[in-house]
Amino acid sequence: MLEGWTDNVGAIMNDWAKFFNGFADQYDGEVFTRNTEAELGFVREHLGVSDGGRVLDLGCGTGRHSVGLARLGYRVTGVDVSAGMLEVARQRATQAGATVEWVCANATEFVREAQFDGAICLCEGSMGLLAGDDDPLEHDMAILRNIRASLVGGGRLILNVLNACRMIRSHNDDDVAAGRFSVLDLTETSDVIGLMGEEGKSLRLRERGYTPPEIRRMFIWAGFTVDGVYGGTAGEWGLRRPRLDEMELMIFGRKPSAS
């Protein structure tokens, strides 16, 4: 066990965990990570958590949002399936002098009853990242139910998912025939070989996208009220209508106060 976090539920070493373990040292060089300060301002404005409140960062990755929020005075728990990403996050927190609880866990299993005042799941942190034979609906509904259970009444969730409208527009029937895209469940499948694999073996990565009406309905099924669905492409966050070719959607949900 590495110092600085807990292995709360024995996170399964699935292909996504292997991918991110191998990608951890490169992740913060990606273009979509360049707007962290603006994103932190957006989260602080719209999450509705008072200074010193408890925030869950699900799929926290290398901790750029977790550490930033901790430096702003929030009590943050960062959860990720990848021990490699969490090691980078722990180092970031140490360098920043920030205190964050790190938990290595699968988002489909992590839950702490009514422990958080707000939650974020950003930049495709957990939703839609499918491993093996995961059922897309059950996988993501489990995550939403766990987040709802972990929030106090009135707590808000800000979450990103891939935009299925863009996925549909970017694929054709050849992709469907080759298994790269499924019309039935709106998933993309890709095989990765090299750094992120083990002993030259390929990793099969599946990603699920959502249309705005569909993700709104799933939030309602999970027991949230939906405050809005917006364009969520990294670097372009705002309370604006999603574009067809938007990379990601952003959803604001809230656990009812009476729950």
Contacts in CASP RR format, 6 or more apart in sequence:
PFRMAT RR
TARGET T0000
AUTHOR 0000-0000-0000
METHOD contacts of the structure
MODEL  1
MLEGWTDNVGAIMNDWAKFFNGFADQYDGEVFTRNTEAELGFVREHLGVS
DGGRVLDLGCGTGRHSVGLARLGYRVTGVDVSAGMLEVARQRATQAGATV
EWVCANATEFVREAQFDGAICLCEGSMGLLAGDDDPLEHDMAILRNIRAS
LVGGGRLILNVLNACRMIRSHNDDDVAAGRFSVLDLTETSDVIGLMGEEG
KSLRLRERGYTPPEIRRMFIWAGFTVDGVYGGTAGEWGLRRPRLDEMELM
IFGRKPSAS
1 7 0 8 1.000
2 83 0 8 1.000
2 86 0 8 1.000
2 87 0 8 1.000
2 90 0 8 1.000
3 90 0 8 1.000
4 90 0 8 1.000
4 102 0 8 1.000
5 86 0 8 1.000
5 90 0 8 1.000
5 101 0 8 1.000
5 102 0 8 1.000
5 103 0 8 1.000
5 104 0 8 1.000
6 101 0 8 1.000
6 102 0 8 1.000
6 103 0 8 1.000
6 104 0 8 1.000
7 103 0 8 1.000
7 104 0 8 1.000
7 105 0 8 1.000
8 79 0 8 1.000
8 103 0 8 1.000
8 104 0 8 1.000
8 105 0 8 1.000
8 110 0 8 1.000
9 105 0 8 1.000
9 106 0 8 1.000
9 109 0 8 1.000
9 110 0 8 1.000
10 104 0 8 1.000
10 105 0 8 1.000
10 106 0 8 1.000
10 109 0 8 1.000
11 17 0 8 1.000
11 81 0 8 1.000
11 83 0 8 1.000
11 104 0 8 1.000
11 105 0 8 1.000
11 106 0 8 1.000
12 81 0 8 1.000
12 106 0 8 1.000
12 131 0 8 1.000
14 81 0 8 1.000
14 106 0 8 1.000
14 131 0 8 1.000
14 132 0 8 1.000
15 131 0 8 1.000
15 132 0 8 1.000
15 203 0 8 1.000
15 204 0 8 1.000
15 205 0 8 1.000
16 81 0 8 1.000
16 82 0 8 1.000
16 129 0 8 1.000
16 131 0 8 1.000
16 205 0 8 1.000
17 81 0 8 1.000
17 82 0 8 1.000
17 83 0 8 1.000
18 196 0 8 1.000
18 197 0 8 1.000
18 198 0 8 1.000
18 203 0 8 1.000
19 192 0 8 1.000
19 196 0 8 1.000
19 197 0 8 1.000
19 203 0 8 1.000
19 205 0 8 1.000
20 27 0 8 1.000
20 61 0 8 1.000
20 80 0 8 1.000
20 81 0 8 1.000
20 82 0 8 1.000
20 84 0 8 1.000
20 85 0 8 1.000
21 82 0 8 1.000
21 83 0 8 1.000
21 84 0 8 1.000
21 85 0 8 1.000
21 196 0 8 1.000
22 84 0 8 1.000
22 195 0 8 1.000
22 196 0 8 1.000
22 197 0 8 1.000
23 195 0 8 1.000
23 196 0 8 1.000
24 62 0 8 1.000
24 82 0 8 1.000
24 84 0 8 1.000
24 85 0 8 1.000
24 87 0 8 1.000
24 88 0 8 1.000
25 88 0 8 1.000
27 33 0 8 1.000
27 61 0 8 1.000
27 62 0 8 1.000
27 85 0 8 1.000
27 88 0 8 1.000
28 62 0 8 1.000
28 64 0 8 1.000
28 88 0 8 1.000
31 234 0 8 1.000
32 123 0 8 1.000
32 234 0 8 1.000
32 235 0 8 1.000
33 64 0 8 1.000
33 234 0 8 1.000
34 235 0 8 1.000
35 234 0 8 1.000
35 235 0 8 1.000
35 237 0 8 1.000
36 64 0 8 1.000
36 65 0 8 1.000
36 68 0 8 1.000
38 235 0 8 1.000
38 237 0 8 1.000
39 65 0 8 1.000
39 122 0 8 1.000
39 234 0 8 1.000
39 235 0 8 1.000
39 237 0 8 1.000
40 65 0 8 1.000
40 68 0 8 1.000
40 69 0 8 1.000
40 72 0 8 1.000
42 237 0 8 1.000
42 238 0 8 1.000
43 65 0 8 1.000
43 69 0 8 1.000
43 120 0 8 1.000
43 122 0 8 1.000
43 158 0 8 1.000
44 69 0 8 1.000
44 72 0 8 1.000
46 156 0 8 1.000
46 158 0 8 1.000
46 252 0 8 1.000
47 55 0 8 1.000
47 118 0 8 1.000
47 120 0 8 1.000
47 156 0 8 1.000
47 158 0 8 1.000
48 118 0 8 1.000
48 156 0 8 1.000
49 55 0 8 1.000
49 74 0 8 1.000
49 117 0 8 1.000
49 118 0 8 1.000
49 155 0 8 1.000
49 156 0 8 1.000
50 117 0 8 1.000
51 72 0 8 1.000
51 73 0 8 1.000
51 74 0 8 1.000
52 73 0 8 1.000
52 74 0 8 1.000
52 75 0 8 1.000
53 74 0 8 1.000
53 75 0 8 1.000
53 117 0 8 1.000
54 74 0 8 1.000
54 75 0 8 1.000
54 76 0 8 1.000
54 77 0 8 1.000
54 115 0 8 1.000
54 116 0 8 1.000
54 117 0 8 1.000
54 118 0 8 1.000
55 69 0 8 1.000
55 74 0 8 1.000
55 75 0 8 1.000
55 76 0 8 1.000
55 77 0 8 1.000
55 116 0 8 1.000
55 117 0 8 1.000
55 118 0 8 1.000
55 119 0 8 1.000
55 120 0 8 1.000
56 76 0 8 1.000
56 77 0 8 1.000
56 78 0 8 1.000
56 79 0 8 1.000
56 115 0 8 1.000
56 116 0 8 1.000
56 118 0 8 1.000
56 119 0 8 1.000
56 120 0 8 1.000
56 147 0 8 1.000
56 150 0 8 1.000
56 151 0 8 1.000
57 63 0 8 1.000
57 65 0 8 1.000
57 66 0 8 1.000
57 69 0 8 1.000
57 76 0 8 1.000
57 77 0 8 1.000
57 78 0 8 1.000
57 79 0 8 1.000
57 119 0 8 1.000
57 120 0 8 1.000
57 121 0 8 1.000
57 122 0 8 1.000
58 78 0 8 1.000
58 79 0 8 1.000
58 107 0 8 1.000
58 110 0 8 1.000
58 119 0 8 1.000
58 120 0 8 1.000
58 121 0 8 1.000
58 125 0 8 1.000
58 126 0 8 1.000
58 143 0 8 1.000
58 147 0 8 1.000
59 78 0 8 1.000
59 79 0 8 1.000
59 80 0 8 1.000
59 81 0 8 1.000
59 107 0 8 1.000
59 121 0 8 1.000
59 125 0 8 1.000
59 126 0 8 1.000
60 66 0 8 1.000
60 78 0 8 1.000
60 79 0 8 1.000
60 80 0 8 1.000
60 85 0 8 1.000
60 86 0 8 1.000
60 89 0 8 1.000
60 102 0 8 1.000
60 125 0 8 1.000
61 80 0 8 1.000
61 82 0 8 1.000
61 85 0 8 1.000
61 86 0 8 1.000
61 88 0 8 1.000
61 89 0 8 1.000
61 125 0 8 1.000
62 85 0 8 1.000
62 88 0 8 1.000
62 89 0 8 1.000
62 92 0 8 1.000
63 78 0 8 1.000
63 85 0 8 1.000
63 88 0 8 1.000
63 89 0 8 1.000
63 92 0 8 1.000
63 93 0 8 1.000
63 100 0 8 1.000
64 92 0 8 1.000
65 120 0 8 1.000
65 122 0 8 1.000
66 76 0 8 1.000
66 78 0 8 1.000
66 89 0 8 1.000
66 93 0 8 1.000
66 100 0 8 1.000
67 76 0 8 1.000
67 89 0 8 1.000
67 92 0 8 1.000
67 93 0 8 1.000
67 96 0 8 1.000
67 98 0 8 1.000
67 100 0 8 1.000
68 96 0 8 1.000
68 98 0 8 1.000
69 76 0 8 1.000
70 76 0 8 1.000
70 93 0 8 1.000
70 96 0 8 1.000
70 98 0 8 1.000
70 99 0 8 1.000
70 100 0 8 1.000
71 96 0 8 1.000
71 97 0 8 1.000
71 98 0 8 1.000
76 100 0 8 1.000
76 101 0 8 1.000
77 100 0 8 1.000
77 101 0 8 1.000
77 102 0 8 1.000
77 103 0 8 1.000
77 112 0 8 1.000
77 116 0 8 1.000
78 89 0 8 1.000
78 100 0 8 1.000
78 101 0 8 1.000
78 102 0 8 1.000
78 103 0 8 1.000
79 102 0 8 1.000
79 103 0 8 1.000
79 104 0 8 1.000
79 105 0 8 1.000
79 107 0 8 1.000
79 110 0 8 1.000
80 86 0 8 1.000
80 89 0 8 1.000
80 102 0 8 1.000
80 103 0 8 1.000
80 104 0 8 1.000
80 105 0 8 1.000
81 104 0 8 1.000
81 105 0 8 1.000
81 106 0 8 1.000
81 107 0 8 1.000
81 126 0 8 1.000
82 104 0 8 1.000
83 104 0 8 1.000
86 102 0 8 1.000
86 104 0 8 1.000
89 100 0 8 1.000
89 102 0 8 1.000
90 102 0 8 1.000
93 99 0 8 1.000
93 100 0 8 1.000
93 102 0 8 1.000
103 110 0 8 1.000
107 121 0 8 1.000
107 125 0 8 1.000
107 126 0 8 1.000
107 127 0 8 1.000
107 143 0 8 1.000
107 146 0 8 1.000
108 139 0 8 1.000
108 142 0 8 1.000
108 143 0 8 1.000
108 146 0 8 1.000
109 142 0 8 1.000
109 146 0 8 1.000
110 146 0 8 1.000
110 150 0 8 1.000
111 146 0 8 1.000
111 149 0 8 1.000
111 150 0 8 1.000
112 150 0 8 1.000
113 149 0 8 1.000
113 150 0 8 1.000
114 149 0 8 1.000
114 150 0 8 1.000
114 151 0 8 1.000
114 152 0 8 1.000
114 153 0 8 1.000
115 150 0 8 1.000
115 152 0 8 1.000
116 150 0 8 1.000
116 151 0 8 1.000
116 152 0 8 1.000
116 155 0 8 1.000
117 151 0 8 1.000
117 152 0 8 1.000
117 155 0 8 1.000
118 151 0 8 1.000
118 152 0 8 1.000
118 155 0 8 1.000
118 156 0 8 1.000
118 157 0 8 1.000
119 147 0 8 1.000
119 150 0 8 1.000
119 151 0 8 1.000
119 155 0 8 1.000
119 156 0 8 1.000
119 157 0 8 1.000
119 158 0 8 1.000
120 157 0 8 1.000
120 158 0 8 1.000
120 159 0 8 1.000
121 127 0 8 1.000
121 143 0 8 1.000
121 147 0 8 1.000
121 157 0 8 1.000
121 158 0 8 1.000
121 159 0 8 1.000
121 160 0 8 1.000
122 158 0 8 1.000
122 159 0 8 1.000
122 160 0 8 1.000
123 160 0 8 1.000
123 234 0 8 1.000
123 248 0 8 1.000
124 160 0 8 1.000
124 161 0 8 1.000
124 162 0 8 1.000
124 207 0 8 1.000
124 248 0 8 1.000
125 160 0 8 1.000
126 143 0 8 1.000
127 140 0 8 1.000
127 143 0 8 1.000
127 144 0 8 1.000
127 159 0 8 1.000
127 160 0 8 1.000
127 161 0 8 1.000
127 208 0 8 1.000
128 136 0 8 1.000
128 139 0 8 1.000
128 140 0 8 1.000
128 161 0 8 1.000
128 162 0 8 1.000
128 207 0 8 1.000
128 208 0 8 1.000
128 209 0 8 1.000
129 205 0 8 1.000
129 206 0 8 1.000
129 207 0 8 1.000
129 208 0 8 1.000
130 136 0 8 1.000
130 139 0 8 1.000
130 187 0 8 1.000
130 206 0 8 1.000
130 207 0 8 1.000
130 208 0 8 1.000
131 206 0 8 1.000
132 204 0 8 1.000
132 206 0 8 1.000
134 206 0 8 1.000
136 185 0 8 1.000
136 186 0 8 1.000
136 187 0 8 1.000
136 208 0 8 1.000
137 185 0 8 1.000
139 208 0 8 1.000
140 208 0 8 1.000
140 218 0 8 1.000
141 218 0 8 1.000
141 221 0 8 1.000
141 222 0 8 1.000
144 218 0 8 1.000
144 219 0 8 1.000
144 221 0 8 1.000
144 222 0 8 1.000
144 224 0 8 1.000
145 222 0 8 1.000
145 223 0 8 1.000
147 157 0 8 1.000
147 159 0 8 1.000
147 222 0 8 1.000
148 157 0 8 1.000
148 222 0 8 1.000
148 223 0 8 1.000
148 224 0 8 1.000
148 255 0 8 1.000
148 259 0 8 1.000
151 157 0 8 1.000
151 255 0 8 1.000
152 255 0 8 1.000
153 255 0 8 1.000
153 256 0 8 1.000
153 257 0 8 1.000
153 258 0 8 1.000
153 259 0 8 1.000
154 254 0 8 1.000
154 255 0 8 1.000
154 256 0 8 1.000
154 257 0 8 1.000
155 254 0 8 1.000
155 255 0 8 1.000
156 227 0 8 1.000
156 252 0 8 1.000
156 253 0 8 1.000
156 254 0 8 1.000
156 255 0 8 1.000
157 224 0 8 1.000
157 251 0 8 1.000
157 252 0 8 1.000
157 253 0 8 1.000
157 254 0 8 1.000
157 255 0 8 1.000
158 250 0 8 1.000
158 251 0 8 1.000
158 252 0 8 1.000
158 253 0 8 1.000
159 250 0 8 1.000
159 251 0 8 1.000
159 253 0 8 1.000
160 232 0 8 1.000
160 248 0 8 1.000
160 249 0 8 1.000
160 250 0 8 1.000
160 251 0 8 1.000
161 208 0 8 1.000
161 209 0 8 1.000
161 210 0 8 1.000
161 215 0 8 1.000
161 248 0 8 1.000
161 249 0 8 1.000
161 251 0 8 1.000
162 207 0 8 1.000
162 208 0 8 1.000
162 209 0 8 1.000
162 210 0 8 1.000
162 247 0 8 1.000
162 248 0 8 1.000
162 249 0 8 1.000
163 209 0 8 1.000
163 210 0 8 1.000
163 211 0 8 1.000
163 231 0 8 1.000
163 242 0 8 1.000
163 245 0 8 1.000
163 246 0 8 1.000
163 247 0 8 1.000
163 248 0 8 1.000
163 249 0 8 1.000
164 186 0 8 1.000
164 209 0 8 1.000
164 210 0 8 1.000
164 211 0 8 1.000
164 214 0 8 1.000
165 211 0 8 1.000
165 242 0 8 1.000
165 244 0 8 1.000
165 245 0 8 1.000
165 246 0 8 1.000
166 244 0 8 1.000
166 245 0 8 1.000
166 246 0 8 1.000
166 247 0 8 1.000
167 181 0 8 1.000
167 186 0 8 1.000
167 188 0 8 1.000
167 209 0 8 1.000
168 186 0 8 1.000
169 244 0 8 1.000
169 245 0 8 1.000
171 180 0 8 1.000
171 181 0 8 1.000
171 188 0 8 1.000
175 181 0 8 1.000
176 182 0 8 1.000
176 183 0 8 1.000
179 189 0 8 1.000
180 188 0 8 1.000
180 189 0 8 1.000
180 190 0 8 1.000
181 187 0 8 1.000
181 188 0 8 1.000
181 189 0 8 1.000
182 189 0 8 1.000
185 208 0 8 1.000
186 208 0 8 1.000
186 209 0 8 1.000
186 210 0 8 1.000
186 211 0 8 1.000
187 206 0 8 1.000
187 207 0 8 1.000
187 208 0 8 1.000
187 209 0 8 1.000
188 206 0 8 1.000
188 207 0 8 1.000
188 209 0 8 1.000
189 204 0 8 1.000
189 205 0 8 1.000
189 206 0 8 1.000
190 204 0 8 1.000
190 205 0 8 1.000
191 202 0 8 1.000
191 203 0 8 1.000
191 204 0 8 1.000
191 205 0 8 1.000
192 202 0 8 1.000
192 203 0 8 1.000
192 205 0 8 1.000
193 200 0 8 1.000
193 201 0 8 1.000
193 202 0 8 1.000
193 203 0 8 1.000
194 200 0 8 1.000
196 203 0 8 1.000
197 203 0 8 1.000
210 218 0 8 1.000
210 249 0 8 1.000
212 229 0 8 1.000
212 242 0 8 1.000
212 249 0 8 1.000
215 229 0 8 1.000
215 249 0 8 1.000
215 251 0 8 1.000
216 226 0 8 1.000
216 228 0 8 1.000
216 229 0 8 1.000
216 251 0 8 1.000
219 226 0 8 1.000
219 251 0 8 1.000
219 253 0 8 1.000
220 226 0 8 1.000
223 255 0 8 1.000
223 256 0 8 1.000
223 259 0 8 1.000
224 253 0 8 1.000
224 254 0 8 1.000
224 255 0 8 1.000
225 253 0 8 1.000
225 254 0 8 1.000
225 256 0 8 1.000
226 251 0 8 1.000
226 252 0 8 1.000
226 253 0 8 1.000
227 252 0 8 1.000
227 253 0 8 1.000
227 254 0 8 1.000
228 251 0 8 1.000
228 252 0 8 1.000
228 253 0 8 1.000
229 242 0 8 1.000
229 249 0 8 1.000
229 250 0 8 1.000
229 251 0 8 1.000
229 252 0 8 1.000
230 237 0 8 1.000
230 238 0 8 1.000
230 239 0 8 1.000
230 240 0 8 1.000
230 241 0 8 1.000
230 242 0 8 1.000
230 249 0 8 1.000
230 250 0 8 1.000
230 251 0 8 1.000
230 252 0 8 1.000
231 237 0 8 1.000
231 238 0 8 1.000
231 240 0 8 1.000
231 241 0 8 1.000
231 242 0 8 1.000
231 243 0 8 1.000
231 246 0 8 1.000
231 248 0 8 1.000
231 249 0 8 1.000
231 250 0 8 1.000
232 238 0 8 1.000
232 242 0 8 1.000
232 246 0 8 1.000
232 247 0 8 1.000
232 248 0 8 1.000
232 249 0 8 1.000
232 250 0 8 1.000
233 246 0 8 1.000
233 247 0 8 1.000
233 248 0 8 1.000
234 247 0 8 1.000
234 248 0 8 1.000
237 250 0 8 1.000
238 250 0 8 1.000
242 249 0 8 1.000
END
